[in-house]
Amino acid sequence: MLIRKLFRTAWQYRAQFLSMVIMVAVGIGVFLGFNIEWKSIESDVLGFFGKTNYADFRLYSETGFSEEDVRKIREIDGVDEATRFLSVVVSVKNDDRKTLTLHVSEDYTVSTMLITAGREYDPEADGFWLSDRYAEANGVRVGDTLTLTYMNLEISGEVLGLAKAGEEMICVAGENQLMPDYKTHGFAYIAPAKYAALLGPMAVYPQVNALSGMKKADLEEAVKTALGRTTMVVAKTEDMVYSEAMGESEEGKTMGSILPVLFLAIAVLTMTTTMHRIAANEKVQIGTLKALGFKDRRILAHYTSYGLVIGLVGSAVGVGLGYFIAWFIMNPNGMMGTYFDMDRWALVMPAFCVPVILLTNAFLVFIGFLSVKKMLRGTAAETLRPYQPKTVKKSLIERMPIMEKRSFGTKWNLRDVMRHKARSAMTLVGVLGCMVLLVGGIGMKDTMDSFMRILGDDISNYETRVTIADSAPNAETLALAEELNGDWQATAGVSYRGDTVMLNIYDASHGKIRFVDRNNKLMNLTDDGVYLCLRLKDTAKVGDIIEFSPYGSEETYRVRVAGYTRSVMTECISMTAAYAEEIGVPYHIGSVFTDTPAGEIGESPLFAGAPQAKAKILDTYEGFMEIMNLMIAVLVVAAVVLGIVVLYNLGVMSYVERYRELATLKVLGFRDRQIGRLLISQNIWLTLVGVLIGLPAGVGVLQWLLVALASEYELKLVLGPLTYLVSVGLTFGVSTAVGLMVARKNRKINMVEALKGAE
């Protein structure tokens, strides 16, 4: 009998039951989705790195490493494997728009490939192992002939196989390319024998890749002792591929600690408030069961089972939703599939998720238990009396003289808010959650749009970027820059406060490269000091003297901090060419920026790859923006669903709680439209308070997210007027729509039944 009653009660309160199931499902689904996502990234990426012997450390030398150098590095206690390595960007012949990053791993013990088609790796082979995704995007097959160009050198050979590589899991042409574009850029490996045959004695390896569990500082010291010189050592955590991949995992962890907490907290609060109200409305039924001889323990178990059923159904739906969210993000054709190129896309759930779900269900059962336990006190006769809301005295606000002149509706709504504080507080929480999601999501789009405008229009005031080969003399590059009426940039790694940062030296006299300050205003670099990026601004004040040491040199330079600039991607120290000449810092020009179209710039032995149009570079950001827009759409939908479910549930609860009061108003002559306005106006009041709190809360959460999730981009929070209008408009729209749906129920009030129920 009690099982049938469970289903009847669930149908009677179907709106409340459905809302609780939805909130539990969404809470668990979001919790599982984000946590499965970051764990899957961590598991799949690290597994792929292990299969391809992804280097723990990369050592760089402008003059190259000899066979003796790499032998000494291998002999360091704590170094497991080390190999000389080459990585250069080359052009595809007869198509300047396409480039490849060409790799050579001399001993093929570190930074290897995972062959997906064709021949296995052969260190004596005369051909290429090509990126399988580049091959798919460009219609290249095993057996085709490929010709690449680098400076005046042509590199031809057969495509021997297709592969994936840990070093190119995020396959971009350079730091200015944010997202992979396999139609225009990929990677290829050649054997060391082919490299030696191409260049003979000129074959130089400027890099050593090593596998080691040592700390970076210990390895740096050991290498310095072994080689007798300072060498630039970059840990895998500083390499773009590893740091970006682990950054995605950390971002998932961070998001997994925010959104799920928000939804689960609201789900639990909704459950607490709703179950208490259902138990109150079922008071007569509970008394009837007691009068029929049912033991308190059995009645308690029956009503407690409501929480268990809601938890189990919500959890089952939530688990399915969670795996769908994780799969949607983590699959070869999904959001991460456009970013990562790896062999395995398995979904992995963190071990702590199961206990969290079980504890959530246990807590929901406990809420149901507490909600009913209070109603069982006393005899059956006492329990049979209908639940009466507690009487409240006039609040301080109600006793204020100004309230004497307020309308009946204002006084009535204020008294109801004070009487039902839990319901009112839950309404505020629902509105607050809705506002935080809307402001955070839409505000992130404003911020990224501003970032793209600054990058594309303010900083990058050029049409074409020319990358200069490492072997090109500065004098010839300066002549080229003058011919193209362009600016230039030199970049080198330096040691600053024990960390590796980039030293950027600029000649920006033609205005092709520009700089912005912390307020995103254009600024000029002066010749009297260096400029720190905003991520380094806490390390020194303007006017302080700092020190840095270029790798490969024993020289230490003491310079004055002249100010701060906003960096697009890397942690860097910037200075003018004139200041670099003054203090004697050696440099090699790596890029020239000009307004000359890429197609009008002829070939030159100075070039490392074909000139890149700015538009082509910015196009790679479009994929990133598409992913971000999809995330924003998900947040907006989540905000609307959250608002509708919570507000509708509480609106229906409010209607049920005030059924007798509404019936009394109808008896006194109030029309349905007037009563509807009373209900809607209370919703509007609470929504207004929630919006006023939610706006600054949303801005605060967004600022925290920018620091926690995107600190490497030095984003400045930007919120446009439309963000405020859309966020407030949607929230009030949801609140008003829900209020109208609840208000329509007034027509179904049975005045006789409602007023006789208390007898």
TORTOR-278723 format. One record per residue (C-alpha): x, y negated, z negated. Coordinates in steps of 0.001 Angstrom, whole numbers, plus 500000, padded with zeros to 6 digits. Layout:
XYZ
...
***
This chain:
500000500000500000
502759497590499082
504486498257502414
501306497228504253
501087494186502008
504679493303502928
503734493143506615
500487491243505912
502335488686503789
505039488338506422
502360487658509045
500536485227506773
503742483245506227
505151484027509665
506456480481510249
508439480574507015
509650484141507554
510666483420511130
512509480247510141
514427482087507421
515337484924509801
516497482397512421
518606480469509927
520217483650508585
520807484913512144
522303481614513294
524436481307510161
525835484834510428
526067484600514222
528115481395514137
530213482762511268
530985485992513115
531367484342516514
534063481877515501
535894484342513273
535878487101515891
537101484533518416
540189483435516473
541011486983515354
540684488263518919
542984485511520194
545531486368517536
545334490136518135
545211490082521946
547835487364522391
550339488839519941
549802492266521478
550499490857524945
553583489026523696
554849492296522232
554360494168525518
556259491500527466
559018490909524871
558118487267524424
561225485416523184
561407484356519538
564010481704520378
565154479814523463
568646478326523588
569408475576526119
572635474229527587
572957471719530431
576238473331531542
574899476875531321
575810479960529297
578613482337530265
578554486113529903
580903485671526942
578459483233525326
575555485653525500
577760488486524203
578648486384521136
574984485541520573
574041489239520728
576667490001518097
575093487600515576
573729489590512638
569937489265512891
569704488919516699
568020492021518160
568241491208521863
569448488295523983
569578487660527709
570548484820529981
567467483320531563
566565480913534358
563285479074534838
562781476479537603
559786475079539473
560005475736543221
557783474863546177
556029477239548560
557343476591552065
554938474894554478
552552473997551655
553887471241549399
550764471379547274
551662474825545924
554429475529543434
555729478489541456
557770478733538290
560596481059539262
562111483217536488
565224485361536265
565825487538533174
569389488794533585
569315491866531342
565516492185531383
565354492893527666
563590489674526726
560831487714528525
559769490623530706
556629491279532774
553634493582532712
553351495001536257
549715495246537381
550267496356541009
553127497374543299
556667498459542390
558139498572538926
560870496091538114
564242496771539743
567248494569538804
568765495190542264
565631494517544326
565449491832547004
561939490479546543
559372488886544214
557052489972541442
554247487459541758
551533486271539363
548495488447540082
546086485571539488
547998483271541840
547997486079544419
544243486592544017
543517482858544307
545665482494547440
545033485784549225
548571487138548767
549046490935548728
551844493329547882
554021493643550985
553497490062552181
556528487865552800
556971484762550653
559338481835551261
560116479314548513
562201476149548600
564331474537545925
566334471467546875
568041472552550175
567754476238549341
565260478667550881
564374481838548959
562615484493551057
561551487998550288
558797490559550105
556158490523547387
557136493768545656
554554493660542916
551997491658540982
552403490928537294
551449489098534149
554048487596531818
554002486366528241
556195483406529208
553449482341531646
550354483327529708
549369479647530006
550602479029533531
551045475294534075
553535473401536238
554685471078533441
553694469214530312
551427466867532303
549264469763533513
546786470686530807
544922473604532400
546142476329534784
545204475976538439
546145479207540177
545252477856543596
548186475464543367
550570476938540780
551701480345539596
554901482146538667
557284484680540157
560231486768538960
563271487715540997
566017490165540098
569401488860538896
571016490546541911
568947488392544271
569798485265542260
573507486093542445
573254486759546185
571590483375546733
574078481217544819
577129483376544277
579532481744541800
577112478782541514
574510480990539811
574089479299536428
571890480369533547
570973477256531493
568969479267528981
569322482233526641
566192483940525362
566518485960522178
564507488288519966
565240487702516302
563504487496512961
565907484835511685
564883481358510598
565579478632513118
568052476765510904
569998479972510201
570157480850513901
571272477318514825
574120477532512331
575091481034513471
575094480001517153
577150476900516362
579720479082514590
579760481696517374
579997479287520322
581892476476518641
579382473822519700
575906472536518818
573231474189520931
569576473271521299
567480476060519755
563721476093520243
561647478518518167
558634480198519730
556408478128517472
557704475051519350
557223476584522789
554104475390524579
552669478839525364
552962480235521832
552011477012520037
548953476436522238
547778480033521864
548206480038518096
546727476539518040
543571477927519634
543490480594516933
543944478001514175
541239475828515713
538905478828515635
539740479361511962
539041475710511212
535758475686513110
534908479002511462
535217477320508084
532943474387508995
529978475328511198
529267478712509557
529401477134506099
526946474464507263
524496476965508741
524829479545505985
524436476881503295
521291475554504946
520027479128505430
520523479898501721
518937476617500640
516018477230503001
515640480736501604
515739479464498016
513111476784498557
510856478885500786
510910482021498652
510083479984495565
507128478433497352
505906481777498754
506114483292495286
504159480328493894
501469480726496554
501342484483495875
500799483935492138
497191485083492257
498198488162494277
500873488947491694
498287488623488909
495904490916490803
498612493576491159
499309493344487424
495624493646486668
495439496772488877
498114498416486741
501261497879488788
504329497654486606
506330494447486582
509345496353487862
507474497600490924
505988494175491682
509426492645491288
510935495226493651
508181494561496194
508677490813496344
512446491141496108
512283493327499226
511163490219501168
514648488790500773
516184492138501735
514071492431504903
514826488843505900
518530489410505262
518695492704507182
516740491453510203
518641488153510235
521977489955509865
521208492407512667
520288489591515035
523236487531513739
525758490307514415
524527490559517998
524623486776518350
528111486623516841
529539489154519283
527833487356522160
529375484021521107
532805485630520787
532449487440524137
531246484251525811
534479482543524717
536864485524524888
536497487293528226
538516487088531469
535788485031533127
534888482999530058
536207479834528475
539533481331527365
539842483241530627
540421479949532422
543281479201530009
544947482505529101
546275485116531528
546735488400529676
545929492067530101
543662492818527134
540430491083526127
539220493079523131
536969491591520456
538375492087516961
536411491292513806
538360490159510719
538097492604507814
536569490010505472
533474489520507667
531719492710506503
531972491851502770
530781488305503510
527699489613505335
526983492109502539
527393489404499888
525101487099501864
522404489777501913
522921490489498220
522534486788497495
519332486598499550
517939489554497568
518958487829494337
517120484666495458
513964486738496058
514382488374492647
514675485055490798
511766483514492715
509333486208491543
510701486985488092
509410483694486691
505910484377488008
505680487703486142
505865486101482711
502742486382480608
499631488505480867
497714489406484001
495044486802483107
497678484073482886
499261485159486160
495882485123487933
495654481365487494
496731479584490690
500077477821490700
499795474173489731
502551471703490641
504077470140487582
502828466730486640
505338463939486893
505429460544485314
505778457407487312
509334457023488499
511352453845488036
510677452911491656
506923453365491219
506928451106488152
508545448242490060
506183445284490633
506746445403494384
505135448849494538
501826447489493219
501192445857496593
502175448884498649
499604450892500579
498027454093499305
500008456126501844
503318454721500605
502472455448496964
501154458917497784
504225459905499798
506605458525497174
504844460480494430
504981463654496557
508722463222497202
509364462840493465
507184465843492626
508784468157495199
512430467163494948
513797470488496249
511746470332499442
512646466693499992
516324467419499402
516209470283501908
514655467980504498
517517465529503955
520045468366504302
518458469482507581
518510465954509006
522055465434507732
523253468652509392
521541467684512633
523207464241512612
526658465598511792
526520468048514716
525206465428517145
527648462673516170
530548465142516080
529742466727519436
528818463641521469
531498461555519714
534142464082520786
533118463504524408
533454459726523947
536884460233522408
538086462518525206
536683460216527905
538649457368526324
541756459566526201
541393460432529898
540940456750530796
544068455787528867
546055458632530411
544825458131533965
544547454340534179
546595452701531422
549664454904530913
549932456551534328
549846453492536588
551397455356539530
550232457471542454
553035460033542733
555463461728540371
558754463046541769
560558465650539631
564338465445539917
566611468502539926
568942469042536961
571978468867539244
571025465543540870
573460462678540039
571918459674538282
573395457241540821
571556458893543726
568329459121541695
568560455401540860
568934454641544571
565864456796545288
563833455008542582
564812451643544063
563860452833547553
560459454000546307
559973450854544210
559417453152541246
560109453601537553
561975456523536067
562147458634532929
564918460705531355
564062463347528740
566274465343526398
565843467335523203
567327465848520038
567516466861516402
565617464414514166
565216465107510445
565955468792511107
563246469159513787
563400469187517571
561748466162519196
561979464730522685
564013461626523421
562382459682526271
564364456957528049
562462454704530448
563047452114533098
559525450716533425
560397447456535165
557913448084537997
554973448793535696
554335452320536998
554718453785533495
553053451858530702
552679452261526959
549856451808524458
549925451107520729
547917452744517967
544875450643518952
545129451773522586
546247448303523695
548943447940526349
552380447080524975
555955446681526235
559072448437524967
561786446013523864
565537446503524141
566257446163520418
565338449598519088
563418452860519490
559701453588519297
558306456552517372
555172458365518461
552266458154516026
552892461678514725
556304460495513511
555218457105512151
555260458349508554
558959459221508845
560160455601509134
558870452035508947
559463449327511528
562941447919510912
564299451105509305
567467452753510607
567053456385511686
569496458986513004
569220461608515734
571675463971517451
571360465151521077
571756468909521439
575039469956523020
576800466974521491
578417466339518132
577464462650518344
574971461137515891
573236457894516816
571900455382514294
569107453256515747
566547450719514559
562820451491514660
561204448728516728
557619450048516657
555227452894517453
553604454164520654
550805456626521310
552204459792522898
550063461890525207
551398465342524362
554825465698522734
556456464453519551
558917461933520886
561236458992520344
561164456441523173
563599453713524208
564422451573527213
567270452347529582
568934449082528563
568961450103524898
570262453567525801
573139451965527705
573837449644524776
574219452445522204
575839454850524687
573276457679524759
573947460005527743
570917460966529820
569833462593533052
566923461120535010
564226463771535365
561274461972536966
560543459032539249
557097457390539366
555961455496542448
552918454275544369
554198455864547581
551782458683548555
553222462174548140
552771462958551828
554926459979552822
557902461001550689
560295463102552758
562295466098551573
565424465490549523
568060467690547857
567383465635544707
563893467068544300
562970469979542034
559757470918543776
557436468853545913
556249465372544768
553001465575542766
550094463200543268
548658461824540022
545192462820541191
546361466437541424
547735466303537883
544528464781536535
542440467383538367
543847470024536021
542220468153533134
538794468694534696
538789472356533665
539546471312530103
536756468739530210
534300471339531533
535097473628528597
534740470732526181
531403469660527712
530135473212527315
531161473196523641
529379469859523180
526234471241524813
526336474178522377
526674471781519425
523770469630520643
521543472695521122
522591473976517676
521735470593516156
518286470549517756
517578474161516743
518749473401513210
516517470341513007
513443472082514423
513737475232512302
514466473479509005
512027470608509429
509207472795510746
509649475279507931
509636472533505325
506772470752507044
504621473864506936
505664474421503322
504653470850502510
501303471417504214
500670474615502220
501730473010498931
499405470045499459
496490471980500907
494143471058498021
495314467448498031
494717467148501774
491293468743501362
490512466211498616
491506463368500941
489177464735503624
486339464898501081
487035461275500160
486557460269503803
490099460271505199
490110461234508864
492483463810510357
494406461060512111
494972459178508843
496103462313507019
498405463134509942
499994459699509647
500618460340505938
502467463575506717
504443462118509620
505380458973507710
506950461034504923
509003462897507521
510094459579509025
511131458242505588
513275461253504839
514675461272508377
515673457620508041
517549458325504798
519165461398506369
520255459408509422
521755456639507281
523803459232505397
524455461419508454
525995458721510659
529032458005508461
529239461694507523
529349462651511224
532052460064511919
534073461362508955
533755464985510071
534773464034513632
537834462156512389
538814465162510307
538356467462513315
540567465242515477
543341465525512917
542830469242512276
542203470438515839
543808467959518233
546653466252516419
549035467093519268
547139464706521570
547211461701519211
543557460981519928
541939457810518630
538343458225517518
535992456397519887
532204456273519535
530143454469522163
526736452853521566
525084455654523550
526365458217521043
524610456445518194
521434455966520238
521278459591521427
522104461018517991
519548458878516178
516975459240518984
517217463037519103
517027463356515326
513970461101515064
512482462821518110
512810466247516519
511425464947513221
508447463258514887
507678466270517083
507740468606514080
505579466168512114
502996466122514926
502925469932515055
502301470132511305
499786467287511337
497587469174513814
496968471798511133
494788469287509250
491884470157511522
491831473714510117
491501472727506449
488510474437504789
487523471897502148
485182474187500174
487693477045500060
490555474746499071
488686472985496262
487077476139494815
490396478017494805
491455476480491507
488316477550489627
***
